């Protein structure tokens, strides 16, 4: 069964999951030729290991808090409402300090 991705003009709910967070899974909300938006659900202590994407990226913490590492040196704490932007190719990683969800937007250059 194919996963549903939003179509142009479709409203997508990105509000915090609240009590539903623990039972939720990460999901791609939309994918087009140049854009991908997905919600990453991270239970407390879970890590999203270091990686990089070729396009520009934003990561917005919707709920909870995460440590967001850029490269080897820069560590920032993202809490609900905080957003960080990266250039394409910048290595980064996340670690949930408490149950959290983040909204990730990636521009895919072609």
C-alpha positions as CSV (number, residue, x, y, z in Angstrom):
1,X,0.0,0.0,0.0
2,X,1.4,3.4,-1.0
3,X,1.8,6.1,1.7
4,X,-0.3,9.2,1.2
5,X,1.6,12.4,0.4
6,X,-0.1,15.8,0.2
7,X,-1.1,17.1,-3.1
8,X,-0.9,20.8,-4.1
9,X,-3.5,22.8,-2.2
10,X,-4.1,20.1,0.4
11,X,-4.0,21.2,4.1
12,X,-1.6,19.2,6.2
13,X,-1.8,19.1,10.0
14,X,1.6,19.7,11.6
15,X,0.4,20.5,15.1
16,X,2.2,18.8,18.0
17,X,1.0,15.2,18.5
18,X,0.7,15.6,22.3
19,X,-0.5,12.4,23.9
20,X,-0.3,10.6,20.5
21,X,3.4,11.2,20.2
22,X,4.5,7.9,21.8
23,X,2.5,5.8,19.4
24,X,3.3,7.7,16.3
25,X,5.9,7.0,13.6
26,X,8.0,9.3,11.4
27,X,6.3,10.0,8.1
28,X,6.8,11.9,4.8
29,X,4.0,14.5,4.5
30,X,4.7,15.7,1.0
31,X,7.2,15.0,-1.8
32,X,7.5,16.8,-5.1
33,X,10.3,17.1,-7.6
34,X,12.2,19.7,-5.5
35,X,10.6,19.6,-2.0
36,X,10.2,17.0,0.7
37,X,8.6,17.6,4.1
38,X,8.4,15.0,6.8
39,X,7.8,14.7,10.5
40,X,10.5,12.8,12.5
41,X,9.2,11.3,15.7
42,X,12.0,10.7,18.3
43,X,11.4,9.0,21.6
44,X,13.6,10.2,24.5
45,X,17.2,9.1,24.0
46,X,16.8,8.1,20.3
47,X,19.3,9.5,17.9
48,X,19.1,10.3,14.2
49,X,22.8,9.6,13.3
50,X,25.0,12.1,11.4
51,X,24.0,12.5,7.8
52,X,23.9,15.2,5.1
53,X,21.5,16.0,2.2
54,X,22.5,17.7,-1.0
55,X,19.9,20.5,-0.7
56,X,19.1,23.2,1.8
57,X,17.2,22.0,4.8
58,X,15.2,23.4,7.7
59,X,14.5,21.5,10.9
60,X,11.7,22.9,13.2
61,X,11.1,21.4,16.6
62,X,7.3,20.9,17.0
63,X,7.4,19.5,20.5
64,X,9.8,18.2,23.1
65,X,13.5,19.0,22.8
66,X,16.4,17.7,20.8
67,X,20.1,18.3,20.7
68,X,21.0,19.3,17.1
69,X,24.6,18.8,16.1
70,X,26.1,20.4,13.1
71,X,29.4,18.8,12.0
72,X,31.8,17.9,14.9
73,X,31.7,21.2,16.9
74,X,28.4,23.0,16.9
75,X,25.7,21.7,19.3
76,X,22.4,23.5,19.7
77,X,19.3,22.7,21.7
78,X,16.0,22.9,19.8
79,X,12.8,23.2,21.8
80,X,9.2,23.6,20.6
81,X,9.0,26.5,18.1
82,X,12.7,26.7,17.3
83,X,13.8,26.3,13.7
84,X,17.3,25.9,12.2
85,X,18.5,26.2,8.6
86,X,21.4,24.5,6.9
87,X,23.1,24.7,3.6
88,X,23.1,21.6,1.5
89,X,25.8,19.1,2.3
90,X,26.2,20.1,6.0
91,X,26.5,17.0,8.2
92,X,24.1,17.1,11.1
93,X,22.6,14.7,13.7
94,X,19.8,14.8,16.3
95,X,19.2,13.3,19.7
96,X,16.0,13.5,21.6
97,X,16.3,14.8,25.1
98,X,12.7,14.0,25.7
99,X,9.9,12.6,23.5
100,X,10.0,15.0,20.5
101,X,8.8,15.5,16.9
102,X,10.5,17.7,14.4
103,X,9.4,19.0,11.0
104,X,12.0,18.6,8.3
105,X,11.9,20.4,5.0
106,X,14.4,19.6,2.3
107,X,14.9,21.3,-1.0
108,X,16.1,18.8,-3.6
109,X,18.0,20.6,-6.4
110,X,18.0,18.8,-9.8
